[in-house]
Amino acid sequence: MGGNTSLIREVNRNLVRHALKAQGTATKKQLSEATGLSLVTVGTVLQELISSGEVRETEPVSSNGGRPALKYAYNERHALVLILFPVERGGRLFIHRAVADLAGERLEEAEIPADIVELALFQRLIDESMAAYRQIRAIGIGLPGAEYEGELIVSDYENLKDKAILEHLGSRYRLPVVIENDVNAAAVGFWLARPSHPDTTGVYLYFPDRFPPGAGIFIDGKLYRGKRGFAGEVANIPLGIPWGDTALAASEERLCEALAKLAISVISVLNPDSVVLCGSFITADHIQTVKALCADRLPKAVLPEIVLSDTFEEDYARGMVVQTLSKLEPDLLLTRLER
């Protein structure tokens, strides 16, 4: 890194942060051993983090006749994130709002009735939250559709389409802002909550009540967006299915056939480990029928696990917290090259 002392200090801070988060509480000596940094360097970093409120001192550890060693803990509420996303339930529109700390714990969660999804509404809710929580350091907005270079190039909400939301909110609040597709966020939340191989490949298919379906795609354990954020817009696959038509959900036979066709399409392209189906009208019985249809039309060896998620909003909220928190996690890494 040459003589870049600022970068070295930031790397050292990250090392201490991560070690302290991993251990919960630790002494200076324990942090030195965990990070490979000297006691002096660890002490300097701790003082910086204590001064900023990011770390706090806890009860000293008794020793064998010597001076008790101070223990330190990471302050997970040093910084908070705000997430907002629209949800529709029973024909009514709400904005889901949550404030979470650095551990992902949600300190507040509410649903605010709304007549329309528009930028002014998001601004009002952000202003209210920031007045109540001065520690908010990043904002996450969840929306159906596809975002590219800060603009929604596809959106279920016409008032937001082609708007430079990312640039506008970032400029207004001077904070990192994340705009995340609803199904991408739900996919992150779903796989985060269940034990899976770190290299898993999966597809999360979400079927809204009134709109066409979308997909969140994981490839080798990472969310895949495509070159312009358009990956997962599976409603454009020309299967001849009237997505969003209430008559489709009313017929169990037609619905299962449609679900199976879409599942077979993504299985044939991505060969995933698992396919998740999620929608208010999809039941465990539907899943069994879809499994049987897929088994009839695909080689047994390529059949993935096909499962139901009936917790879309929880998957969505968890994923939005994770994606927004990622804006606050410094990503400076040192790589030792073997020679």
Residue pairs with C-beta under 8 A, 6 or more apart in sequence:
1 7
1 8
1 11
7 332
9 45
10 330
10 332
11 332
11 334
12 35
12 37
12 41
12 45
13 45
13 48
13 49
13 330
14 330
14 332
15 35
15 36
15 37
16 31
16 35
16 37
16 42
16 45
16 46
16 49
17 49
17 54
17 74
17 330
19 26
19 31
19 34
19 35
20 26
20 31
20 55
20 72
20 73
20 74
21 74
22 34
23 30
23 31
23 34
24 73
25 58
25 71
25 72
25 73
26 34
26 71
26 72
27 61
27 69
27 70
27 71
27 72
28 39
28 42
28 43
28 46
28 69
28 70
28 72
29 39
29 69
31 37
31 42
31 46
31 72
32 38
32 39
32 42
35 42
37 45
46 55
46 72
49 55
50 56
50 57
50 72
52 78
53 75
53 78
54 74
54 75
54 78
54 79
55 72
55 73
55 74
55 75
56 72
56 73
56 75
57 70
57 71
57 72
57 73
58 70
58 71
58 72
58 73
59 71
60 68
60 69
60 70
60 71
61 68
61 69
61 70
61 71
62 68
63 69
74 102
76 101
76 102
76 103
76 105
77 101
77 102
77 107
77 135
78 102
78 135
79 101
79 102
79 135
79 136
79 137
79 138
79 328
80 99
80 100
80 101
80 102
80 107
80 133
80 135
80 136
80 137
81 99
81 100
81 136
81 137
81 138
81 139
81 140
81 321
81 324
81 325
81 327
81 328
82 97
82 98
82 99
82 126
82 129
82 130
82 133
82 136
82 138
82 139
82 140
82 324
83 96
83 97
83 98
83 99
83 100
83 139
83 140
83 141
83 142
83 317
83 320
83 321
83 324
84 95
84 96
84 97
84 122
84 125
84 126
84 139
84 140
84 141
84 142
85 95
85 96
85 141
85 142
85 143
85 182
85 185
85 316
85 317
85 320
86 93
86 94
86 95
86 96
86 114
86 117
86 142
86 143
86 157
87 93
87 94
87 95
87 96
87 111
87 313
87 316
88 94
88 208
88 209
88 210
92 113
93 113
93 114
93 115
93 116
93 117
94 111
94 112
94 113
94 114
95 111
95 112
95 114
95 117
95 121
95 122
95 125
96 109
96 110
96 111
96 142
96 313
96 316
96 317
97 108
97 109
97 110
97 111
97 112
97 125
97 129
98 106
98 108
98 109
98 110
98 317
98 320
98 321
99 106
99 107
99 108
99 109
99 129
99 133
99 136
100 106
100 107
100 321
100 324
100 325
101 107
102 325
102 328
104 318
104 321
104 322
104 325
106 317
106 321
107 133
108 133
109 317
112 125
114 121
116 159
117 157
117 159
117 160
118 157
118 159
118 160
119 159
119 160
119 163
119 165
119 168
122 141
122 165
122 169
123 169
123 172
126 139
126 169
126 173
129 136
130 136
130 173
136 175
137 175
137 176
137 328
138 175
138 176
138 177
138 178
138 324
138 325
138 327
138 328
139 169
139 173
139 175
139 176
139 177
139 178
139 324
140 177
140 178
140 179
140 180
140 320
140 321
140 323
140 324
141 165
141 169
141 177
141 178
141 179
141 180
142 180
142 181
142 182
142 185
142 316
142 320
143 152
143 155
143 156
143 157
143 160
143 179
143 180
143 181
143 182
144 155
144 156
144 157
144 181
144 182
144 183
144 208
144 211
144 214
145 152
145 153
145 154
145 155
145 156
145 157
145 160
145 161
145 181
146 152
146 153
146 154
146 181
146 228
146 229
146 230
146 232
146 233
147 153
147 166
147 179
147 180
147 181
147 229
148 228
148 229
148 230
150 164
150 165
150 166
150 167
150 179
151 162
151 163
151 164
151 165
151 166
152 160
152 161
152 162
152 163
152 165
152 179
153 161
153 162
153 228
153 229
153 230
154 161
154 230
154 233
155 161
156 208
156 211
165 177
165 179
166 177
166 179
169 177
170 176
170 177
176 327
176 328
178 320
178 323
178 324
178 326
178 327
180 319
180 320
180 323
181 214
181 216
181 229
181 232
182 206
182 214
182 316
183 204
183 205
183 206
183 214
183 215
183 216
183 232
184 216
184 223
184 225
184 232
184 319
184 323
185 216
185 315
185 316
185 319
185 320
185 323
186 204
186 206
186 216
186 278
186 309
186 312
186 315
186 316
186 319
187 202
187 204
187 216
187 217
187 218
187 223
187 276
187 315
187 319
188 216
188 223
188 318
188 319
188 322
188 323
189 314
189 315
189 316
189 317
189 318
189 319
189 320
189 322
190 204
190 276
190 309
190 315
190 319
191 200
191 202
191 218
192 318
192 319
192 322
193 315
193 318
196 202
196 273
196 274
197 221
197 273
198 221
199 220
199 221
200 218
200 220
200 221
200 273
200 274
201 218
201 219
201 220
201 270
201 271
201 272
201 273
202 217
202 218
202 272
202 273
202 274
202 275
202 276
202 304
203 215
203 216
203 217
203 218
203 266
203 267
203 270
203 272
203 274
203 275
203 276
204 215
204 216
204 217
204 218
204 276
204 278
204 309
204 315
205 213
205 214
205 215
205 234
205 259
205 262
205 263
205 266
205 275
205 276
205 277
205 278
206 213
206 214
206 215
206 216
206 278
206 279
206 312
207 213
207 243
207 259
207 277
207 278
207 279
207 281
207 282
208 244
208 279
209 249
209 279
209 280
209 281
210 244
211 243
211 244
212 235
212 243
212 244
213 234
213 235
213 243
213 262
213 279
214 232
214 233
214 234
214 235
215 231
215 232
215 233
215 234
215 266
216 223
216 232
217 223
217 224
217 231
217 232
217 270
218 224
218 272
219 270
224 231
225 231
225 232
226 232
234 262
234 265
234 266
235 243
237 262
237 265
239 258
239 261
239 262
239 265
241 248
241 258
241 261
241 262
242 248
243 258
247 254
248 254
248 255
248 258
249 255
249 281
252 286
252 289
255 281
255 282
255 286
256 286
256 289
256 290
256 293
257 293
259 277
259 282
259 286
259 290
260 289
260 290
260 293
260 294
260 297
263 275
263 277
263 290
263 294
263 306
264 293
264 294
264 297
264 298
266 272
266 275
267 275
267 294
267 298
267 302
267 303
267 304
268 298
271 302
271 304
272 304
273 304
273 305
274 304
274 305
274 306
274 307
275 304
275 305
275 306
275 307
276 307
276 308
276 309
277 286
277 287
277 290
277 306
277 307
277 308
277 309
278 308
278 309
278 310
278 312
278 315
279 312
282 308
283 308
284 308
286 308
287 306
287 307
287 308
290 306
291 306
294 303
294 306
295 303
309 315
